Amino acid sequence: MSELSYEDKYFVGVVNYDDGDATKDTLFHYRQKGDVVWGTYEGGNIAHGNIVARVLEDGRLDMIWQYLNKDGQFHWGTCLSTPEVLPDGRIRLSEVWRTLSGDGVSGSSVIEQRNS
């Protein structure tokens, strides 16, 4: 896979973003320098969240995340995101995540780069 740039890209949830704190109204803003990717997110029931990731040799993002929801609760966990370039050039990230706070729930979801 060719090297992708996440610098100043915005993403929205398209799969498994219909319940819980992160919804289709959650907006992710990614930044990148070298093989380090970081970002912020908010919306839905998320007051503010942060991610930090490294780009692995195969192009996947190895990530940690944390957020504060609008009910004042903190949540954090890990995520492995696999990128795909869509026919229109946007990036889709298929995510496999696990919470490290609370009950250790795991799951999968998909976010896609928002149209400008």
N, C-alpha and C positions, 0 to 999 in steps of 0.2 A: 504494500500500500504506500502511495506517495505521502510525504509529510503534509499534514493538514495544519492550518493556522486557526487557532481559537481566539486570536486577538480581537477584542471588541465585538464579539459575536453574542447575539441574544438567542435564547432558546425557550421554548414552551413545551409543556407536557402534552403528549398525544395518546399515550397508552398508560393505563393504571394511574390516572390523575383525576379520578372522579369521586374519590372519597379520601378521608384523612386530611392532614394539614396542607399538603401540596395538592393543588388543583390545577385545572387548565388556566386559571387566572394567575398562577405563579410564574414570574418572569425571572429567568436566569441570565446573568451577564457574565461572560467569561473573558478572561485576559490571559496573555501568555508571554513568557520570555524564555526562550530556549525550550527545554523539556519540562518546564514548570508551568502549570496552568492553575489559575485561581479565579475565584469569582464570588459574586454575591447573588442572593435571590430573595424575593419577597412576593407577597400576594397570596390569595387564598387565605388560609389561617396562619400564614407565616409572617411574623412581624419583621424578622431579618434572619438571613442565613448566610453561611460562608462555605466555600469548598476550597480545598487545596489538593492538587493532583500532580502526578508525574506521568509523562508520556513514556510508555514502555517501548521496547524495540519493535514490537509488532503493531504499534500504533494505538493500542488500548490505553485508557486513562485509569490509573490506579489512584483512587481518591479517598479522602476523608471528608466528612461533612458534619456540619452542626447548624442548628437553628433554634431560635426562640419563637414559640408560637404566640398567637394573640391572647391566649389564656395564661401566659406567663410561665409556660413549661419549656425546659430545655430538652433537646433531642440531639443525638449524635450517632454516627456510624461510619461504615465503609461502603465503597461502591467500586465496581469494575465496569467501565463503560467501553463498549465496542463501537467505533465509528463506521459510518457508511456514507458515501457521497451519493445523494439522490440525483436523478436525471437532470433536475434543474440547477444542480451545483450546491444546493444546501446540504448541511451536515445533519445526519440522524445519529443519535447515540442510544444504543440499546444497553440498558443499565441492569446490573444484578447487584442488589444492595442488601445490607444487613444492618439493623440497628444495634448499637452497643449500649444504648440506654434502655431502661424499661425491661420489656419482656424478650428482647432479642429477636424480634420479627425479621424475616427476610422475604425478599420478593424480587420482582423485575418490573421495569417500566421503560418507556421510550420518550425521549425528548427530541425535538427537531428545531433546527435553526429557524427563527422567525423571518418571514419575508420583510424586507426593508420597506 
